[in-house]
Amino acid sequence: MYYYHLDQLNTPRFVTNNKTEVVWENQADVYGYEESEANTTNSFTQPIRFQGQYLDIESGLHYNRYRYYSPKQQRFINQDPIGLVGGINHYQYAPNPVNWVDPFGLSCKEGEQEETPIADTIKQRKLVAFEFYKSQGFKEEDIPSHLTGIDFAHPVEKVMIESGQVFYQFQSPGAPQGNYYSDDPNITPTQLGISPMGTNRALNSIEPKIKGVYIAQEDTPALRSRAKAVDDFWSVRGESYPTEGGGTQYFTANKLAFKKKR
């Protein structure tokens, strides 16, 4: 009889026999890579690795139900069969292998946290966002860059902005109106996933972004979501600004539905 000892992700770390002797030990790094299968004085071996993964000794790959994972490359070697619904990176295993797992090779999820939405819920939210951007005239290849700014751990929904509603938007001096708005008068740029600084192209200078006030002139559909904490590398060329995220944001391509308050 043998006993499996697991870590926080239910990955086998070592195996003992009924004499409490260690007969197998996992010596892999956080992405599951090991120079060779761990061995002891015992000939015991076992192929189970990350959740849902089975080691193919000949190739060194880990077999998931739907595709192969390469621990040495730290990614899957096949594209995600469910496409963008599984995430914008078709080959990524997980954003953080210490807390996340992907048992089927389809869509990763954070492990052992009851408050984290299940994978199906996150996939549905991504699909809602993807379809909305598409309905707004965006090309499919341009949509993933927008999805990276959404925190899919929170609700993502299509809502109707009503005429007369007040919204706020941060812009670099002289920059045109954007597609993202907030209905919180106290919101900060970093809560919306953007840097508080921007480039004044007319003066070629770095200046604080200006908060504009916009009034909805008509009812218009919008995508409401929670901004993700990302690094803003586009506001100021050559600089990356880590943002806070967490703010509620509204996206719509219908700029004519808003009038800027002077």
Backbone as a ProteinNet text record, in pm:
[ID]
protein_1_A
[PRIMARY]
MYYYHLDQLNTPRFVTNNKTEVVWENQADVYGYEESEANTTNSFTQPIRFQGQYLDIESGLHYNRYRYYSPKQQRFINQDPIGLVGGINHYQYAPNPVNWVDPFGLSCKEGEQEETPIADTIKQRKLVAFEFYKSQGFKEEDIPSHLTGIDFAHPVEKVMIESGQVFYQFQSPGAPQGNYYSDDPNITPTQLGISPMGTNRALNSIEPKIKGVYIAQEDTPALRSRAKAVDDFWSVRGESYPTEGGGTQYFTANKLAFKKKR
[TERTIARY]
84.5	0	88.6	47.2	123.6	34.7	97.2	23.2	77.8	-14.3	23.1	16.1	118.3	121.2	116.7	13.1	-15.1	14.8	33.8	52.5	-80.9	-76.4	-198.8	-279.7	-218.5	-288.5	-324.7	-304.2	-328.7	-231	-113.2	-6	72.3	98.3	176.7	317	355.9	490	582.1	528.3	604.2	507.7	558.3	478.9	552.8	479.8	539.8	472	543.4	484.4	428.6	383.8	322.6	424.2	552.3	656.8	700.9	623.4	650.2	781.4	829.3	950.4	912.6	989.1	964.7	1013.6	921	956.7	957.1	902.9	903.5	891.4	964.9	962	959.8	876.7	864.3	967.7	1063.7	1170.4	1157.9	1038.2	1016.2	1007.7	1027.9	1012.6	863.8	832.8	692.5	610.9	678.4	607.3	607.2	659.3	653.7	772.9	877.4	992.4	1093.8	1145.3	1251.5	1348.3	1476	1577.7	1551.9	1514.2	1477.5	1382.6	1306.5	1209.2	1279.7	1223.6	1283.6	1287.2	1398.2	1406.4	1466.3	1441.3	1496.7	1559.4	1593.3	1648.6	1542	1416.6	1305.4	1278.4	1231.5	1202.9	1063.1	990.8	854.3	853.8	757.5	740.6	592.5	558.3	417.8	411.8	313.6	310.6	224.9	156.1	65.7	145.8	111.9	181.4	80	71.6	-30.3	-168.1	-269.8	-405.7	-439.9	-485.5	-527.5	-414.1	-288.8	-173.8	-110.2	-72	-12.6	118.6	227.9	360.5	382.8	425.2	470.8	623.4	678.4	822.2	905.5	860.1	938.7	955.5	848.4	854.8	885.8	859.6	878.2	761.7	658.4	540.6	438.3	352.4	243.4	113.4	43.5	-78.7	-199.4	-268.7	-397.6	-505.4	-627.3	-734.3	-743.1	-715	-734.7	-606.3	-492.3	-368.3	-248.6	-128.6	-5	54	111.3	178.3	327.5	409.5	554.5	604.8	643.3	691.6	822.2	902.1	1028.8	1004	904.7	869.1	768.5	712.7	616.8	488.2	449	326.2	277.3	154.6	101.5	166.4	175.4	235.1	128	1	-110	-197.4	-262.6	-351.7	-471.2	-527.3	-645.4	-761.6	-820.4	-929.3	-1055.9	-1070.6	-1189.7	-1160.1	-1041.9	-1008.5	-1000.7	-1049	-1038.4	-1122.6	-1218.5	-1300.7	-1214	-1105.8	-1015.7	-910.3	-906.2	-806.2	-741.3	-676	-618.3	-488.5	-425	-301.6	-336.2	-330.7	-374	-283.7	-164.2	-68.6	-37	-86.8	-53.9	-110.5	-28.1	-78.6	-157.6	-95	-161	-82.4	-149.6	-77.3	11.3	-22.8	55.5	46.2	149.7	144	142.7	162.6	158.7	14.4	-74.5	-213.8	-315.6	-273.4	-368.9	-343.4	-450.2	-440.9	-525.9	-500.5	-579.3	-596.1	-689.1	-702	-729.8	-801.2	-839.9	-760.2	-678.9	-607	-696	-798.1	-892.9	-891.7	-911.2	-918.3	-869.4	-768.1	-711.5	-802.5	-785.4	-863.1	-777.6	-812.8	-739.8	-787.9	-693.7	-729.3	-764.6	-854.8	-888.6	-931.6	-1006.7	-1060	-1207.2	-1291.7	-1434.5	-1490.5	-1425.2	-1477.6	-1445.4	-1356.2	-1320.3	-1425.4	-1476.9	-1579.2	-1526	-1613.9	-1573.1	-1537.3	-1464.1	-1412.4	-1523.6	-1636.1	-1745.9	-1799.1	-1804.5	-1853.1	-1758.8	-1629.1	-1530.7	-1534.5	-1548.2	-1556	-1678.1	-1789.6	-1910.6	-1892.3	-1824.7	-1799.8	-1709.3	-1608.9	-1519.6	-1595.2	-1686.7	-1765.7	-1856.9	-1917.8	-2003.8	-1924	-1803.6	-1718.9	-1676	-1632.5	-1585.4	-1695.3	-1815.4	-1926.8	-1967.3	-1955.8	-1993.7	-1895.2	-1765.7	-1666.3	-1687.9	-1720.2	-1744.3	-1866	-1970.2	-2091.9	-2068.8	-1961.6	-1928.8	-1838.2	-1815.1	-1737.2	-1589.5	-1546	-1404.6	-1370.6	-1253.4	-1206.9	-1166.7	-1186.3	-1157.8	-1012.6	-920	-778.6	-743	-830.2	-803.6	-867.7	-957	-1032.3	-948.3	-858.9	-782.9	-711	-658.9	-587.6	-681.1	-809.3	-906.9	-946.4	-952.1	-991.2	-889.9	-764.2	-661.7	-687.4	-769.1	-798.3	-920.7	-979.1	-1099.8	-1067.4	-1117.4	-1101.6	-1221.9	-1202.5	-1313.1	-1350.8	-1287.2	-1329	-1454.2	-1493.3	-1612.5	-1710	-1837	-1938.8	-1903.4	-1936.6	-1922.1	-2058.4	-2116.5	-2253.4	-2280.9	-2374.3	-2420.6	-2530.3	-2515.9	-2613.3	-2657.1	-2761	-2808.7	-2782.3	-2698.2	-2673.4	-2792.7	-2845.3	-2963.4	-2925.5	-3004.1	-2982	-2982.9	-2884.2	-2875.4	-2775.6	-2730.4	-2632.6	-2498.8	-2429.9	-2301.6	-2187.5	-2087.4	-1971.5	-1842.1	-1732.5	-1602.2	-1499.7	-1404.2	-1301.7	-1170.6	-1061	-929	-860.9	-807.1	-742.1	-611.1	-517.2	-394.5	-430.3	-360.8	-390.6	-390.5	-501.1	-512.3	-554.5	-569.2	-607	-757	-798.8	-941.3	-1019	-1148.9	-1237.5	-1215.1	-1214.2	-1193.9	-1323.6	-1311.7	-1428.4	-1464.4	-1382.7	-1406	-1444.3	-1545.7	-1597.8	-1618	-1632.2	-1665.9	-1780.2	-1867.4	-1976.8	-1946	-1821.8	-1779.7	-1702.5	-1756	-1686.2	-1554.2	-1534.6	-1411.8	-1310.5	-1335.7	-1247.7	-1111.2	-1008.2	-873.1	-828.1	-732.8	-686.4	-636.5	-558.2	-500.1	-606.3	-721.3	-830.7	-896	-876.1	-930.1	-826.6	-713.5	-611.8	-526.4	-518.3	-435.9	-347.7	-241.1	-148.7	-211.3	-179.3	-229.9	-157.5	-49.4	28.2	6.6	18.1	1.4	90.8	92.2	178.3	99	141.2	85.6	161.4	99.9	171.1	203.9	123	148.2	275.6	299.6	418.1	527.3	497.6	591.1	639.5	542.1	574.9	485.2	534.2	458.4	382	249.4	165.6	56.8	-0.2	-110.2	-231.8	-299.8	-421.1	-532.2	-620.7	-729.8	-860.1	-937	-1065.4	-1175.1	-1232.5	-1341.4	-1475.8	-1576.2	-1711.7	-1798.6	-1866.6	-1948.9	-2092.9	-2187	-2329.2	-2386.1	-2451	-2512.2	-2629.4	-2630.5	-2734.6	-2846.5	-2824.9	-2924.1	-2897.8	-2996.3	-2976.8	-2883.1	-2785.4	-2690.7	-2638.1	-2621.3	-2569.7	-2421.5	-2380.1	-2239.8	-2204.7	-2075.8	-2026.3	-1972	-2031.8	-1986.9	-1901.8	-1785.4	-1693.8	-1607.9	-1522.3	-1428.2	-1289.6	-1223.4	-1090.3	-989.1	-899.5	-797	-670.6	-600.3	-472.2	-367.2	-333.6	-236.7	-125.9	-22.6	84.8	53.3	36.2	8.1	140.4	160.2	283	256.1	130.9	94.2	75.3	49.1	23.7	148.5	261.4	388.9	487.9	533.5	623.6	751.3	785.8	908.2	894.4	775.1	753.5	636.5	647.1	541	494.5	364.2	309.2	216.3	248.8	162	37.1	-79.5	-204	-272.7	-369.6	-442.3	-559.4	-632.5	-751.1	-863	-970.6	-1081.4	-1196	-1175.5	-1281.9	-1380.8	-1505.6	-1608.1	-1592.4	-1590.7	-1571.3	-1683	-1712.4	-1813.1	-1746.4	-1771.2	-1714.8	-1826.5	-1812.1	-1899.8	-1824.9	-1845	-1779.8	-1861.5	-1980	-2068.9	-2032.4	-1930.3	-1884	-1984	-2064	-2160.8	-2274.5	-2283.6	-2390.2	-2357	-2236.2	-2193.8	-2156.1	-2181.1	-2141.5	-2054.9	-1937.7	-1845.7	-1891.9	-1892	-1933.6	-1820.2	-1850	-1747.3	-1736
-118.7	0	124.5	222.1	345.4	465	572.7	691.7	813.5	887.4	1007.7	1128.7	1213.1	1336.4	1452.4	1536.3	1638	1779.1	1871.8	2011.7	2085.2	2218.5	2298.7	2285.9	2235.3	2217.3	2071.2	1988.7	1844.4	1776.2	1834.4	1771.6	1679.2	1554.8	1464.5	1520.1	1533.1	1580.2	1465	1367.5	1245.1	1133.3	1010.2	891	808.4	757.7	672.3	535.6	437.3	303.7	286.5	165.6	143	139.9	157.3	167.6	313	403.4	548.7	584.5	496.4	524.6	598.8	700.4	773.8	689.3	651.2	567.2	645.6	766.5	852.8	996.7	1086.1	1227.2	1314.3	1414.7	1508.4	1618.9	1626.9	1726.5	1832.1	1843.9	1937.3	2081.4	2176.3	2317.4	2353.4	2482.8	2523.3	2496.5	2482.8	2452.2	2302.8	2222.4	2077.8	2016.8	2097	2042.2	1980.3	1862.8	1795.4	1734.2	1737.7	1685.5	1538.9	1463.2	1323	1287.2	1184	1146.6	1119.8	1177.1	1158.6	1011.8	969.7	829.7	817.3	705.9	675.2	538	478.9	343.3	242.8	286.4	199.6	214.5	110.5	114.7	167.9	209.3	258.8	382.6	390.4	508.6	535.6	659.5	693.9	811.7	815.4	913.3	1037.6	1047.3	1160	1286.4	1396.6	1522.7	1629.1	1743.9	1842.5	1779.6	1846	1794.3	1763.3	1640.9	1600.9	1564.7	1563.4	1537	1401.3	1334.6	1200.6	1204.5	1169.5	1178.5	1072.1	1118.1	1028.7	1026.1	919.8	912.7	927.1	869.8	873.3	1015.2	1093.2	1228.5	1335.1	1303.8	1402.9	1498.9	1477.3	1563.4	1511.3	1601.2	1563.8	1564.5	1454.4	1442.2	1489.9	1592.3	1633.7	1566.2	1581.6	1514.7	1563.2	1693.4	1748.6	1789	1791.8	1828.9	1800.3	1819.7	1791.9	1919.8	1903.7	2014.4	1984.6	2085.4	2070.6	2146.8	2076.7	2145.8	2221.2	2175.9	2243.1	2378.2	2383.9	2509	2590.4	2528.8	2593.5	2633.2	2553.5	2583.4	2459.3	2467.3	2358.9	2364.8	2251.2	2250.1	2248.7	2242.3	2248.2	2368.3	2425.8	2537.8	2492.7	2587.7	2558	2522.2	2402.8	2361.8	2445.4	2522.4	2606.5	2751.2	2775	2906.4	3015.8	3135.5	3251.4	3239.4	3150.4	3131.4	3083.7	3013.9	2965.1	3065.4	3181.3	3283	3335.2	3450.3	3511.6	3444.8	3371.6	3299.4	3152.3	3104.2	2968.2	2860.6	2897	2796.2	2807.3	2909.9	2931.4	2820.6	2777.4	2680.9	2753.7	2849.9	2925.6	3053.1	3161.7	3285.9	3273.9	3180.1	3158.4	3011.1	2931.3	2786.6	2748.5	2846.3	2816.9	2810.5	2885.6	2890.9	2841.7	2825.4	2792.6	2653.2	2592.2	2461.3	2460.5	2364.2	2345.2	2195.3	2132.1	1985.7	1923.6	1996.8	1938.3	1992.3	2095.9	2156.2	2246.8	2304.1	2390.5	2532.7	2546.2	2678.1	2669.3	2749.2	2741.2	2808.8	2771.6	2831.1	2832.5	2922	2930.9	2820	2749.8	2632.8	2661.9	2581.3	2578.7	2713.8	2791.1	2916.5	2921.9	2909.8	2901.5	3028.9	3143	3268.9	3290	3213.3	3228.2	3162.1	3232.1	3172.4	3047.3	2952.2	2830.8	2862.5	2771.1	2795	2824.6	2755.2	2776.4	2918.8	2974.1	3110.9	3210	3190.8	3280.4	3269.8	3148.5	3130.4	3202	3195.9	3262.5	3413.7	3466.1	3610.5	3654.9	3575	3607.6	3604.9	3511.2	3501	3622	3666.5	3785	3906	3923.2	4036.3	4026.8	3908.2	3889.1	3922.5	3872.2	3894.7	4041.6	4110.8	4252	4334.5	4312.2	4385.1	4358.9	4235.8	4199.4	4273.2	4284.6	4354.1	4503.5	4555.4	4697.4	4727.2	4625.3	4645.3	4615.3	4557.2	4524.2	4393.1	4389	4266.3	4166.6	4038.8	3936	3940.1	3969.5	3970	4090.4	4192.2	4310.1	4301	4206.3	4196.4	4149.8	4051	4001.9	4109.7	4212.2	4317.4	4393.3	4398.6	4464.3	4373.1	4244.3	4149.5	4145.5	4177.4	4174.8	4279.9	4380	4485	4458.3	4339.1	4303.8	4198.7	4219.3	4120.9	4027.4	3909.4	3816.1	3740	3773.5	3716.9	3787.7	3894.2	3971.3	3973.5	4005.9	4003.8	4089.3	4038.7	4110.3	4104	4219.5	4217.7	4331.9	4305	4407.1	4486.3	4618.7	4704.9	4814.4	4886.7	4997.4	5128.8	5210.2	5343.7	5430.4	5503.4	5585.3	5731	5794.6	5935.3	6017.9	6105.9	6190.2	6141.9	6015.9	5964.1	6036.4	6054.8	6125.5	6024.7	6043.4	5953.8	6035.1	5965.5	6030.3	5950.1	6024.2	5958.7	6036.1	5962.7	6025	6021.3	6137.8	6148.7	6225.4	6188.6	6267.6	6402.9	6510.4	6642.6	6640.7	6684.9	6690.3	6561.3	6454.2	6324.5	6321.5	6242.5	6233.2	6151.9	6157.6	6082	5932.3	5860.3	5716.3	5638.3	5507.7	5419.2	5369.3	5403.5	5353.5	5468.3	5442.2	5544.4	5485.8	5575.5	5535.9	5624	5567.9	5647.7	5693.4	5671.7	5709.5	5841.2	5948.7	6078.4	6080.2	5983.8	5979.5	5877.5	5820.9	5718.2	5777.7	5697.3	5739.9	5661.1	5714.1	5642	5501.5	5488.4	5357.2	5254	5298.2	5205.7	5155.9	5229.6	5190	5117.7	5084.9	5009.2	5091.1	5221.8	5307.8	5398	5447.2	5536.3	5674.9	5745.7	5882.1	5981.8	5936.7	6023.1	5984.3	6083.3	6058.8	6150.6	6131.3	6210.1	6318.8	6441.6	6553.4	6556.9	6503.6	6489	6623	6722.8	6854.1	6916.1	6894.2	6951.6	6848.9	6722.9	6612.3	6609.9	6618.6	6621.1	6523.8	6479.9	6388.8	6471.8	6458.8	6539.9	6454.5	6501.9	6428.6	6421.4	6311.3	6297.3	6384.9	6427.9	6517.1	6437.9	6460.7	6390.6	6471.4	6413.1	6477.9	6427.6	6513.8	6477.2	6465.5	6352.7	6326.8	6297.5	6352.9	6331.1	6246.6	6136.6	6051.2	6125.4	6131.3	6202.7	6110	5981.8	5883.9	5751.1	5664.8	5530.5	5453.8	5387.9	5311.9	5191.9	5077.3	4958.3	4973.4	4913	4918.5	4789.5	4762.5	4646.2	4695.3	4646.7	4686.7	4575.4	4613.7	4514.3	4579.5	4499	4547.9	4554.8	4669.1	4686.1	4596.8	4539.5	4450.9	4529.9	4484.4	4546.5	4501.2	4588.7	4556.2	4660.6	4633.7	4731.1	4812.2	4942.3	5031.2	5067.1	5011.8	5038	5121.2	5168.2	5239.8	5391	5434	5576.6	5661.7	5610	5680.5	5584.5	5618.7	5530	5502.5	5373.7	5334.7	5320.3	5343.5	5331.9	5237.6	5165.6	5074.1	5114.8	5130.5	5175.9	5069.3	5011.1	4909.9	4975.1	4931.4	4993	4912.2	4974.3	4914.2	4828.4	4875.8	4803.9	4808.7	4737.6	4728.2	4823	4922.3	5018	4964.6	5010.7	4970.3	5052.9	4986	5054.2	5017.2	5110.7	5089.1	5106	5013.1	5023.7	5034.6	5129	5138.9	5212.4	5168.9	5234.1	5352	5372	5479.4	5610.9	5675.9	5800.9	5914.4	5907.4	6013.2	6015.7	5910.4	5905.1	5992.1	6050.5	6130.6	6272.3	6365.5	6504.2	6548	6601.6	6643.8	6774.3	6777	6896	6997.3	7117.5	7222.3	7300.7
0	0	0	-80.8	-92.3	-59.9	-13.1	26.5	-48.9	-112.1	-185.4	-91.8	-99.2	-20.8	-120.6	-109.4	-210.2	-160.2	-256.3	-219.8	-229.9	-229.9	-228.6	-356.9	-464.3	-591.5	-616.2	-514.5	-525.8	-620.8	-635.8	-712.8	-619.7	-659.8	-574	-550	-423	-389.7	-353	-282.8	-258.2	-220.5	-230.4	-201.5	-97.1	-0.1	102.9	103.3	154.4	167.3	308.1	339	470.2	584	548.6	650.7	668.8	605.3	605.7	536.7	449.8	373.2	244.8	211.2	86.9	-30.3	-117.9	-232.3	-363.2	-360.6	-479.7	-433.8	-502.2	-464.7	-589	-586.1	-697	-679.7	-772.3	-764	-873.2	-928.8	-1038.9	-990.2	-1084.5	-1050.8	-1052.3	-1036.8	-1024	-1150.4	-1266	-1389.9	-1421.2	-1328.9	-1346.3	-1415.9	-1444.6	-1517	-1421.7	-1459.2	-1384.6	-1485.2	-1453.9	-1545	-1577.6	-1478.3	-1497.2	-1385.6	-1404.6	-1303.1	-1170.9	-1064.5	-932.2	-896.3	-835.7	-795.7	-656.6	-595.7	-464.7	-476.6	-364.2	-367.5	-407.1	-406.7	-444.3	-593.4	-657.5	-800.6	-829.8	-727.3	-744.7	-833.9	-920.9	-1005.4	-1023.5	-1049.2	-1071.8	-1169.4	-1260.3	-1368.9	-1344.8	-1232.2	-1210.4	-1179.3	-1246.4	-1224	-1180	-1251.1	-1216.6	-1232.4	-1177.4	-1188.6	-1333.9	-1357.2	-1490.8	-1584.2	-1535.9	-1622.9	-1592.6	-1701.8	-1695.1	-1771.9	-1705.9	-1767.3	-1874	-1992.1	-2098	-2087.8	-2034.8	-2007.5	-2134.6	-2244.9	-2369	-2422.4	-2421.8	-2477.9	-2373.5	-2246.8	-2141.7	-2130.5	-2212.8	-2211	-2110.7	-2065.5	-1976.4	-2056.4	-2052.2	-2131.2	-2052.5	-2103.3	-2050.2	-2134.2	-2095.5	-2169.3	-2313.6	-2335.8	-2469.2	-2542.2	-2474.1	-2542.5	-2452.4	-2507.6	-2434.8	-2375.9	-2256.6	-2187.5	-2179.2	-2212.6	-2203.8	-2081.6	-1974.6	-1854.6	-1878.8	-1974.5	-2002.9	-2068.3	-2157.2	-2223.7	-2143.4	-2040.5	-1950.6	-2021.2	-2119.2	-2193.4	-2266.8	-2316.8	-2398.7	-2536.5	-2603.4	-2737	-2844.8	-2804.5	-2899.2	-2864.8	-2965.5	-2940.2	-2858.2	-2782.8	-2702.2	-2794.9	-2780.5	-2869.7	-2857.6	-2747.9	-2735.3	-2774.1	-2830.8	-2883.7	-2778.7	-2814.4	-2727	-2601.4	-2601.8	-2482.2	-2366.2	-2397	-2293.5	-2253	-2318.5	-2286.7	-2413.4	-2403.9	-2523	-2565.8	-2475.3	-2507.8	-2527.5	-2651	-2683.9	-2624.7	-2578.5	-2532.3	-2382.4	-2317.5	-2176.1	-2087.7	-1990.3	-1892.1	-1783.9	-1719.7	-1613.5	-1587.6	-1545.1	-1515.2	-1392.5	-1304.2	-1182.5	-1145.6	-1174.1	-1149.3	-1002.1	-914.1	-770.7	-720.4	-785.1	-739.7	-842	-968.9	-1074.9	-1131.6	-1183.3	-1247.1	-1373.8	-1460.1	-1582.2	-1603.5	-1533	-1533.6	-1669.8	-1758	-1885.7	-2004.4	-1980.9	-2092.5	-2174	-2110.3	-2180.1	-2125.4	-1995.3	-1933.8	-1790.5	-1757.1	-1622.3	-1521.1	-1396.6	-1288.7	-1163.8	-1072.3	-946.8	-855.4	-795.1	-717.3	-573.1	-520.3	-378.1	-322.8	-399.6	-349.1	-383.4	-282.7	-305.5	-367	-340.8	-390.3	-537.8	-594.6	-734.6	-822.7	-923.3	-1008.3	-1076.5	-1101.5	-1169.4	-1313.3	-1374.4	-1509.3	-1609.1	-1597.3	-1691.8	-1683.2	-1563.1	-1545.6	-1611.8	-1593	-1653.5	-1805.7	-1856.4	-2001.5	-2058	-1985.4	-2031.7	-2032.8	-1931.9	-1926.8	-2041	-2071.2	-2182.6	-2314.5	-2326.1	-2448.6	-2463.6	-2352.9	-2355.7	-2403	-2347.6	-2385.1	-2531.1	-2571.2	-2708.5	-2808.8	-2783.8	-2876.2	-2878.6	-2764.5	-2763.2	-2845.3	-2825.6	-2905.5	-3054.4	-3084.8	-3224.5	-3279.5	-3197.4	-3240.4	-3258.1	-3196.6	-3207.3	-3326	-3408.4	-3529.6	-3518.4	-3406.8	-3389.3	-3460.6	-3522.9	-3585.9	-3477.8	-3504.6	-3404.9	-3358	-3448.3	-3409.9	-3321.6	-3317.6	-3235.2	-3096.7	-3078.6	-2953.2	-2834.2	-2849.7	-2733.3	-2653.6	-2719.4	-2646.7	-2553.2	-2587.3	-2500.5	-2385	-2410.7	-2305.9	-2192.1	-2221.5	-2116.2	-2008.7	-2039.7	-1943.2	-1857.8	-1871.9	-1796.5	-1691.7	-1571	-1463.9	-1468.1	-1525.2	-1544.1	-1417	-1305.7	-1177.6	-1126.7	-1197.5	-1160.4	-1278.1	-1252.7	-1358.5	-1479.6	-1595.7	-1722.4	-1790	-1818.3	-1868.9	-1965.6	-2054.2	-2147.5	-2078.7	-2074.7	-2008.6	-2105.5	-2067	-2148.9	-2076.3	-2135.8	-2082.1	-2119.7	-2022.7	-2046.6	-2072	-2154.8	-2186.1	-2057.7	-2043.5	-1925.5	-1822.4	-1834.4	-1739.1	-1755.4	-1643.6	-1643.4	-1632.8	-1716.6	-1716.6	-1717.7	-1687.4	-1677.9	-1757.5	-1815.3	-1896.4	-1883.6	-1865.7	-1856.3	-1992.8	-2032.6	-2163.4	-2151	-2235	-2244.6	-2305	-2267.7	-2323.5	-2476.2	-2533.7	-2678.8	-2745	-2667.5	-2725.2	-2754.8	-2853.5	-2886.9	-2783.7	-2794.1	-2705.4	-2722	-2609.7	-2613.8	-2606.7	-2583.3	-2580.8	-2440.7	-2342	-2206.4	-2112.9	-2028.7	-1938.5	-1798.7	-1701.8	-1565.1	-1516.7	-1433.6	-1377.6	-1235.2	-1190.6	-1056	-1061.7	-1001.8	-1007.7	-931.9	-842.7	-762.7	-814.2	-929.3	-985.1	-1019.6	-1010	-1047.2	-1170.4	-1246.4	-1365.6	-1334.9	-1228.4	-1198.2	-1162.2	-1109.1	-1080.9	-1209.4	-1317.1	-1447.3	-1532.4	-1472.3	-1544.2	-1638.2	-1614.2	-1699.3	-1613.1	-1672.5	-1603	-1586.4	-1479.5	-1463.2	-1553.9	-1616.4	-1705.2	-1850.8	-1937.1	-2079.2	-2160.2	-2291.2	-2379.1	-2450.6	-2432.8	-2508.2	-2640.1	-2743.8	-2871	-2935.2	-2909.2	-2968.4	-2912.5	-2783.7	-2719	-2696.6	-2728.5	-2707	-2562	-2470.7	-2328.3	-2251.5	-2136.6	-2050.9	-1948.8	-1946.7	-1859.2	-1794.2	-1682.9	-1619.1	-1711.6	-1709.1	-1788.8	-1730.6	-1816.9	-1778.6	-1772.7	-1665.5	-1652.7	-1720.1	-1825.2	-1895.3	-1845.1	-1848.8	-1807	-1931.5	-1945.1	-2062.7	-2022	-2096.9	-2072.4	-2186.4	-2151.9	-2254.2	-2317.9	-2450.4	-2523.6	-2571.2	-2559.5	-2604.7	-2535.4	-2537.9	-2484	-2576.5	-2519.8	-2602.3	-2524.8	-2590.6	-2521.4	-2488.9	-2378.1	-2336.2	-2263.7	-2256.6	-2183	-2049.5	-1940.6	-1807.3	-1746.6	-1695.7	-1638.6	-1531.4	-1471	-1370.5	-1434.6	-1419.7	-1478.1	-1407.1	-1484.8	-1430.6	-1397.8	-1296.4	-1261.1	-1362.4	-1455.6	-1560.5	-1561.1	-1636.3	-1656.4	-1781.5	-1765	-1877.7	-1945	-2065.7	-2140.5	-2265.6	-2281.6	-2403	-2381.3	-2257.6	-2234.2	-2255.5	-2208.6	-2224.6	-2288.9	-2405.7	-2479.5	-2400.2	-2392.3	-2323.9	-2173.8	-2121	-1977.1	-1948.3	-1838.1	-1796.1	-1656.8	-1641.7	-1513.8	-1456.4	-1339.1	-1277.5	-1218.4	-1262.4	-1217.7	-1108	-1046.1	-934	-980.5	-1081.4	-1127.6	-1024.4	-1051.6	-957.7	-983.3	-1071.6	-1100.2	-1202.5	-1192.6	-1289.2	-1415.7	-1529.9	-1657.4	-1755	-1844.5	-1947.9	-2083.3	-2173.4	-2307.9	-2410.3	-2501.5	-2617.3	-2727.5	-2850.4	-2963.8	-3015.2	-2959.2	-3004.5	-2935.7	-2984.4	-2923.5	-2942.3	-3048.7	-3076.6	-2975.6	-2894.5	-2793.8	-2673	-2670.3	-2555.5	-2598.7	-2510.5	-2533.2	-2416.9	-2449	-2343.9	-2281.2	-2148.4	-2075.2	-2075.1	-2112.4	-2120.8	-1990.3
[MASK]
++++++++++++++++++++++++++++++++++++++++++++++++++++++++++++++++++++++++++++++++++++++++++++++++++++++++++++++++++++++++++++++++++++++++++++++++++++++++++++++++++++++++++++++++++++++++++++++++++++++++++++++++++++++++++++++++++++++++++++++++++++++++++++++++++++++

